[in-house]
């Protein structure tokens, strides 16, 4: 396992750690930008026999190697790196703030996205704004829930690219999943083995609030000549996503997560204190306490229609949020779906599991359900969509 680390020059960069797993007893990569808010660092083991390695520190300049001893690994030597599951580890908020403003000043970039690729509206340009569940978004585009929307820096990149409706990664009660990577291969036909967040529920909450705060910081800057991004040109909607059954969604951790995004004041105040002193003025910004008050519902394939309706009723009535229901293509029926899949789109080699047509929500059931939910939402002063 140490052979892969013989050439340190390929590893000497902020954002990589190698360390022992206290839980599993093996070595694994940990992605992040270091433990210090001032000095991004990474740990690289080089010499197995001498138990010698180096801490690599970088003060925004050339990396420095500092000798350090390496704890004895428990993992057998012949275990391949490909067999070790990577654990997703969020970067600290302080490091993200530091890096964002450093790159703007030195490189005219944010998280390696150069300014020339940012979406910066023009004062005399068309108004692309839309209404989404009662809120205004400055553009009608944004990412769907996925592994790309579970980290704060990715939300910032989406916003810089022009996204103004951001669906946050689905959160569910089971936050101890092991998901292979890459979990989505979409070079042509999309193969997908992911389903919910790779972070703990509390980490997901922190990432989403951090992303909203970083975007709020950018909106205060003069990024677009002559356009005030604190106004309608910067209007952004964050849309929660939860799943996958009624029991999990009604569980205390998921309910607390939803409430904490409806009113994120506690999380904001905690992150506010992590803003480095050199950016202390950002601590005083008026960050909106409400990150989101809408939910896009994801359910398992085969989830009964009555359970989907009960989930929506709970979210509309007891949680007080607007709801969008995701629906799956098999609800169109076999003839219609396979016509679209095989004849219209040309994917004639793909065969749909026959049980998909009978185990889930049917089209007529969905129409009736949406009518009932629309009436309920109207009485509650909420909105529902599909």
C-alpha positions in Angstrom: 0.0 0.0 0.0 2.9 2.4 0.5 4.2 1.9 -3.0 1.5 4.3 -4.3 3.1 7.1 -2.1 6.7 6.8 -3.1 6.5 9.9 -5.3 5.5 12.8 -3.0 5.4 15.5 -5.6 2.1 14.1 -6.9 0.6 14.4 -3.5 1.9 17.7 -2.1 -1.1 19.9 -2.3 -3.7 21.2 0.1 -6.8 19.1 0.2 -5.5 15.6 0.8 -4.9 13.7 4.0 -3.9 10.1 4.6 -4.6 8.9 8.1 -5.7 5.8 10.1 -9.4 5.1 10.5 -10.4 4.8 14.2 -13.6 3.0 13.2 -12.4 0.5 10.6 -8.8 0.2 11.6 -7.4 0.8 8.1 -5.8 3.6 6.1 -7.9 5.8 3.9 -7.9 9.0 2.0 -9.7 11.9 3.7 -10.7 14.8 1.4 -10.5 18.3 2.9 -8.4 21.4 3.0 -6.6 20.7 6.3 -7.4 21.1 9.9 -6.1 24.6 10.4 -8.1 27.6 9.3 -4.8 29.4 8.6 -2.6 26.8 7.1 -4.1 24.2 4.8 -2.1 21.0 5.2 -2.0 17.4 4.3 -0.3 14.3 5.7 1.6 11.9 3.4 3.2 8.7 4.5 6.4 7.9 2.6 8.5 5.2 4.3 6.8 2.1 5.7 9.8 0.6 7.3 11.0 3.6 9.2 7.4 4.6 10.1 8.4 8.0 8.8 6.2 10.5 7.0 5.7 14.2 6.5 3.1 16.8 7.3 2.9 19.0 4.3 2.0 22.6 5.1 1.4 25.4 2.7 1.0 29.1 3.6 -0.4 30.1 0.3 3.0 29.5 -1.3 5.5 26.7 -1.7 4.7 23.6 0.4 7.0 22.8 3.3 7.7 19.3 4.5 7.8 18.7 8.3 8.9 15.3 9.5 6.2 13.3 11.4 5.9 9.8 12.7 3.2 7.5 11.2 0.9 5.4 13.4 1.1 1.7 12.8 -1.6 0.8 10.2 -3.9 -2.1 11.0 -4.7 -2.8 7.4 -2.8 -5.7 5.9 0.0 -4.7 3.5 -1.4 -6.5 0.5 -4.8 -4.6 0.6 -5.1 -2.7 -2.6 -5.9 1.1 -2.5 -8.9 0.3 -4.8 -10.4 -1.8 -2.0 -10.4 1.1 0.5 -13.6 3.1 0.7 -13.1 6.9 0.6 -14.8 8.7 3.4 -16.2 12.1 2.4 -14.9 14.7 4.8 -16.1 18.3 4.4 -13.6 21.1 4.3 -13.7 23.6 7.2 -15.8 26.7 6.7 -12.8 28.9 7.6 -10.7 27.3 4.9 -13.5 27.7 2.3 -13.8 31.4 3.2 -10.1 31.9 3.0 -9.7 30.1 -0.2 -12.7 31.8 -1.9 -11.4 35.3 -1.3 -7.8 34.4 -1.9 -8.6 33.0 -5.3 -10.7 36.0 -6.2 -7.9 38.4 -5.3 -5.0 36.4 -6.9 -6.6 34.4 -9.7 -10.0 36.0 -10.5 -11.4 32.6 -9.8 -13.4 30.8 -7.1 -12.7 27.2 -6.3 -10.8 27.0 -9.6 -13.7 28.3 -11.7 -12.3 31.2 -13.6 -14.2 34.5 -13.8 -14.7 34.1 -17.6 -17.0 31.1 -16.9 -19.1 32.9 -14.3 -22.6 33.9 -15.1 -22.7 37.7 -14.6 -25.9 39.3 -15.7 -25.8 42.6 -17.6 -27.8 45.7 -16.5 -29.5 45.9 -19.9 -29.9 42.2 -20.3 -33.3 40.3 -20.3 -35.0 39.4 -17.0 -34.7 35.6 -16.7 -36.5 35.5 -13.4 -39.1 32.8 -12.5 -41.3 32.0 -9.5 -40.6 28.8 -7.8 -43.0 27.8 -5.0 -43.7 31.3 -4.0 -40.1 32.5 -4.3 -38.4 34.4 -7.0 -35.3 32.9 -8.7 -33.1 35.1 -10.9 -32.8 32.3 -13.5 -34.9 29.2 -14.2 -31.9 26.8 -14.0 -30.1 24.8 -11.4 -28.8 21.4 -10.4 -31.1 18.5 -9.4 -30.3 16.7 -6.1 -27.2 14.6 -6.4 -23.8 14.0 -5.0 -22.7 17.2 -6.6 -25.0 19.3 -4.4 -24.0 18.0 -1.0 -20.9 20.1 -0.5 -20.8 23.9 0.3 -18.2 24.7 -2.4 -20.2 22.9 -5.1 -23.3 25.0 -4.3 -21.1 28.1 -4.8 -19.8 26.8 -8.1 -23.4 26.1 -9.2 -24.4 29.7 -8.3 -21.4 31.2 -10.1 -22.3 29.2 -13.2 -25.8 30.7 -13.2 -27.9 28.3 -11.1 -30.5 30.1 -9.0 -32.7 27.1 -8.0 -30.5 24.6 -6.2 -32.0 21.3 -5.1 -29.9 20.1 -2.1 -28.8 16.5 -1.9 -31.5 14.1 -0.5 -31.3 13.5 3.2 -32.7 10.4 4.9 -32.5 8.8 8.3 -29.9 6.2 7.3 -26.7 8.3 7.2 -24.2 5.4 7.4 -24.2 4.4 3.8 -21.2 3.1 1.9 -21.5 4.2 -1.7 -19.0 3.3 -4.4 -17.3 6.0 -6.4 -17.9 7.2 -9.0 -21.5 6.6 -8.1 -22.9 8.0 -11.4 -21.5 7.4 -14.9 -23.3 9.5 -17.4 -21.0 9.5 -20.4 -23.9 8.2 -22.5 -26.5 6.1 -20.9 -26.6 7.1 -17.2 -25.7 4.4 -14.7 -26.5 5.4 -11.1 -25.8 3.5 -7.8 -26.2 6.5 -5.4 -29.4 7.3 -3.6 -28.9 9.7 -0.6 -26.3 11.8 1.2 -22.8 10.5 2.0 -22.5 12.7 5.0 -24.0 12.5 8.5 -27.3 14.4 8.8 -25.7 17.1 10.9 -22.8 17.5 8.4 -25.4 17.9 5.5 -27.1 20.7 7.5 -23.8 22.4 8.1 -22.8 22.1 4.4 -26.0 23.6 3.1 -26.0 26.5 5.5 -22.3 27.1 4.7 -23.1 27.1 1.0 -25.9 29.6 1.5 -23.6 31.8 3.6 -20.8 31.7 1.0 -23.2 32.7 -1.8 -24.6 35.5 0.4 -21.0 36.8 0.8 -20.5 36.8 -3.0 -23.7 38.7 -3.5 -22.3 41.5 -1.4 -19.4 41.9 -3.8 -19.2 44.0 -6.9 -18.9 41.0 -9.2 -21.1 42.2 -12.1 -20.4 45.7 -13.3 -23.5 47.8 -12.8 -25.7 45.0 -11.5 -26.6 44.7 -7.8 -26.5 41.0 -6.9 -28.1 41.8 -3.5 -31.2 42.6 -5.5 -33.4 40.5 -7.8 -30.5 39.6 -10.1 -29.1 37.5 -7.4 -32.3 35.9 -6.1 -31.6 32.3 -5.2 -33.9 29.5 -4.0 -32.6 26.5 -2.0 -34.9 23.5 -2.2 -34.5 20.6 0.3 -34.9 17.0 -0.7 -35.8 14.2 1.8 -36.7 10.5 1.5 -37.6 7.8 1.4 -40.5 6.6 3.5 -42.9 8.1 6.0 -41.3 6.5 9.1 -37.9 7.9 8.2 -39.2 11.4 7.3 -41.1 11.6 10.5 -38.1 10.5 12.6 -36.6 13.0 15.0 -33.3 13.5 13.2 -35.0 14.3 9.8 -37.6 16.5 11.4 -34.9 18.4 13.3 -33.0 18.8 10.0 -36.0 20.2 8.2 -36.7 22.7 11.0 -33.0 23.7 11.1 -33.1 24.7 7.5 -36.4 26.6 7.9 -34.7 28.5 10.7 -30.9 28.1 10.4 -30.1 30.9 12.9 -28.2 28.5 15.3 -26.2 27.0 12.5 -25.4 30.4 11.0 -24.2 31.8 14.4 -22.0 28.7 14.8 -20.4 29.1 11.4 -20.2 32.9 11.8 -17.6 32.3 14.6 -15.5 30.2 12.3 -14.9 33.1 9.8 -11.2 33.9 10.0 -10.3 37.2 11.7 -8.9 38.6 8.5 -12.4 38.5 7.1 -14.1 39.6 10.4 -16.3 42.1 8.5 -18.1 39.0 7.0 -19.2 38.0 10.5 -21.5 41.0 10.7 -23.4 40.3 7.5 -27.2 39.7 7.8 -27.4 36.1 6.7 -31.0 35.1 6.0 -32.2 32.7 8.7 -34.5 30.8 6.4 -32.4 28.7 4.0 -35.3 26.8 2.6 -39.0 26.2 3.2 -39.7 23.8 0.4 -39.0 20.1 -0.1 -38.8 17.9 -3.2 -39.8 14.4 -2.1 -38.0 11.3 -3.2 -39.5 7.9 -2.6 -38.3 4.3 -3.2 -39.4 2.7 -6.5 -42.6 0.8 -5.5 -43.6 3.1 -2.7 -47.4 2.8 -2.5 -49.5 5.7 -3.6 -51.2 6.1 -0.2 -47.8 6.4 1.6 -46.6 9.0 -0.8 -49.8 11.0 -0.1 -49.4 10.6 3.7 -45.8 11.8 3.4 -46.9 14.9 1.5 -49.8 15.5 4.0 -47.3 15.4 6.8 -44.8 17.8 5.1 -47.5 20.3 4.1 -49.5 20.2 7.4 -47.1 19.4 10.2 -43.8 20.6 8.8 -45.3 23.7 7.1 -43.3 23.4 3.8 -44.2 23.5 0.1 -43.8 20.1 -1.6 -42.8 18.8 -5.0 -43.3 15.1 -5.6 -40.8 13.3 -7.8 -42.4 10.7 -10.1 -40.8 7.8 -11.9 -41.1 7.1 -15.7 -42.7 3.7 -15.4 -45.9 5.4 -14.2 -46.5 6.2 -17.9 -47.1 2.5 -18.5 -45.1 0.1 -20.5 -46.3 1.0 -24.0 -45.7 4.7 -23.6 -42.4 4.4 -21.8 -40.9 1.9 -24.2 -42.0 4.0 -27.1 -40.1 7.0 -25.7 -37.1 5.0 -24.6 -36.7 2.8 -27.7 -38.2 4.7 -30.6 -37.9 8.3 -29.7 -34.6 8.3 -27.7 -33.1 5.3 -29.5 -32.1 3.2 -26.5 -33.5 0.0 -28.0 -31.1 -2.2 -26.0 -32.4 -1.1 -22.6 -35.0 -3.4 -21.0 -37.2 -2.2 -18.1 -37.8 -4.6 -15.3 -41.5 -5.6 -15.7 -42.2 -5.2 -12.0 -41.5 -1.5 -12.3 -44.8 -1.0 -14.1 -46.9 -2.6 -11.4 -45.1 -1.9 -8.1 -45.2 1.9 -8.0 -47.4 4.9 -8.4 -49.6 4.7 -11.6 -50.5 7.7 -13.7 -54.2 7.8 -12.8 -53.3 7.4 -9.1 -50.9 10.3 -9.4 -53.5 12.6 -11.0 -56.0 11.9 -8.3 -53.4 12.3 -5.6 -52.2 15.6 -6.9 -55.7 17.0 -7.0 -56.3 16.1 -3.3 -52.9 17.5 -2.3 -53.5 20.7 -4.3 -56.8 21.2 -2.4 -55.0 20.5 0.9 -52.1 22.9 0.1 -54.6 25.6 -0.8 -56.4 25.3 2.6 -53.0 25.5 4.4 -51.6 28.4 2.4 -48.9 26.1 0.9 -48.0 25.0 -2.7 -47.6 21.5 -4.2 -46.1 20.4 -7.5 -44.9 17.3 -9.3 
